[in-house]
Amino acid sequence: MNPGNGIPIYEQICRQVRFAVANGGLVVGEHVPSVRELATRLAVNANTVARAYRDLQAQGVLVPIRGTGLAVALNAVKTCQQNRLEMIRVRLRSVLLEAIQNGVAEDEIRRLFDTEWKSLILNCSPDG
């Protein structure tokens, strides 16, 4: 969690859960940590985690399992994958708008994108 990035902590928790579901880090039927456990692990208020979990339930990402807590919902993977792309699109659009407003040419942006993409792929690969 990053309290200084301008995104509320509960929303950061929601994003991390959605990304984990979209990436397969959390699978359908898998239980998420209890509110108390996650709050302790993240060193945040339990009410913050509870709010995130309520939001994730409202979005259909998590479902309550009687007597055992919350688990990843059946249709959560598709929902989270779509949501992940939308979040990335919004952030990318913001960067592109900033580039346009500052007079950066399209070919410069494409070169910059290609360079950064290749660099990140090399640095994030298991071999890199």
C-alpha positions in Angstrom: 0.0 0.0 0.0 1.2 3.5 -0.8 -0.6 6.1 1.2 1.1 8.9 -0.7 -0.1 8.1 -4.2 -3.4 9.9 -4.0 -5.5 6.6 -4.3 -7.4 5.7 -1.2 -6.1 2.6 0.6 -9.4 0.8 0.2 -9.2 1.3 -3.5 -5.6 0.1 -3.6 -6.7 -3.1 -1.9 -9.5 -3.5 -4.4 -7.1 -3.0 -7.3 -4.6 -5.5 -6.0 -7.3 -8.1 -5.5 -8.7 -7.5 -9.0 -5.2 -7.7 -10.5 -4.5 -10.9 -8.6 -7.7 -12.4 -9.9 -7.0 -11.2 -13.4 -3.5 -12.6 -13.3 -4.4 -15.9 -11.8 -2.8 -15.1 -8.4 -6.2 -15.7 -6.9 -8.4 -18.4 -8.4 -12.1 -19.0 -8.4 -13.2 -20.4 -5.1 -10.0 -19.4 -3.3 -10.6 -17.6 0.0 -9.1 -14.2 0.7 -7.6 -13.4 4.1 -10.0 -12.3 6.8 -10.6 -8.6 7.3 -8.5 -8.7 10.5 -5.7 -10.8 9.0 -5.3 -8.5 6.0 -5.6 -5.4 8.1 -2.8 -6.7 10.3 -0.7 -7.7 7.3 -1.0 -4.4 5.6 -0.9 -2.3 8.9 -4.2 -0.6 8.0 -7.5 -0.1 9.8 -9.8 -3.1 9.6 -12.6 -0.8 8.5 -10.5 0.1 5.4 -10.2 -3.6 4.5 -13.9 -4.2 5.2 -14.9 -1.4 2.9 -12.7 -2.8 0.1 -14.2 -6.2 0.6 -17.7 -4.8 0.5 -16.9 -3.0 -2.8 -15.4 -6.2 -4.2 -18.6 -8.1 -3.3 -20.7 -5.4 -4.9 -18.6 -5.7 -8.0 -19.1 -9.5 -8.1 -15.5 -10.2 -7.5 -15.9 -11.8 -4.0 -18.7 -13.8 -2.6 -19.5 -14.8 1.0 -19.1 -18.5 1.8 -21.3 -19.3 4.7 -19.2 -19.8 7.8 -15.8 -19.6 6.1 -15.4 -16.0 4.8 -15.1 -14.5 1.3 -13.9 -16.3 -1.8 -13.3 -15.4 -5.4 -16.6 -15.5 -7.4 -17.2 -17.7 -10.4 -17.3 -14.9 -13.0 -14.6 -12.8 -11.3 -11.7 -13.6 -13.7 -13.5 -12.2 -16.7 -14.7 -9.2 -14.8 -11.2 -8.5 -13.4 -9.5 -8.9 -16.7 -11.8 -6.4 -18.3 -11.4 -4.1 -15.4 -7.6 -4.4 -15.5 -7.5 -3.3 -19.2 -9.8 -0.4 -18.4 -7.6 0.8 -15.6 -4.5 0.6 -17.8 -6.3 2.3 -20.6 -7.2 5.3 -18.4 -3.7 5.6 -17.1 -2.2 5.3 -20.6 -4.7 7.9 -21.9 -3.6 10.3 -19.2 0.1 9.9 -20.2 -0.7 10.4 -23.9 -2.8 13.5 -23.2 0.2 14.9 -21.2 2.5 14.2 -24.2 0.1 15.8 -26.6 -0.3 18.9 -24.4 3.5 19.2 -24.3 4.0 18.9 -28.0 5.6 15.4 -28.1 5.4 14.0 -31.6 3.6 10.7 -32.3 6.8 9.1 -33.6 8.7 10.1 -30.4 6.0 8.5 -28.3 6.0 5.3 -30.3 9.8 5.1 -30.0 9.7 5.8 -26.3 7.0 3.2 -25.9 8.9 0.6 -27.8 12.1 1.3 -25.9 10.4 1.1 -22.5 8.4 -1.9 -23.4 11.5 -3.9 -24.5 13.4 -2.7 -21.4 10.6 -3.8 -19.1 10.1 -7.1 -20.8 13.8 -7.9 -20.5 13.9 -6.8 -16.8 10.7 -8.7 -15.9 11.4 -11.9 -17.7 12.4 -15.0 -15.6 15.8 -15.0 -17.5 16.4 -11.3 -17.1 
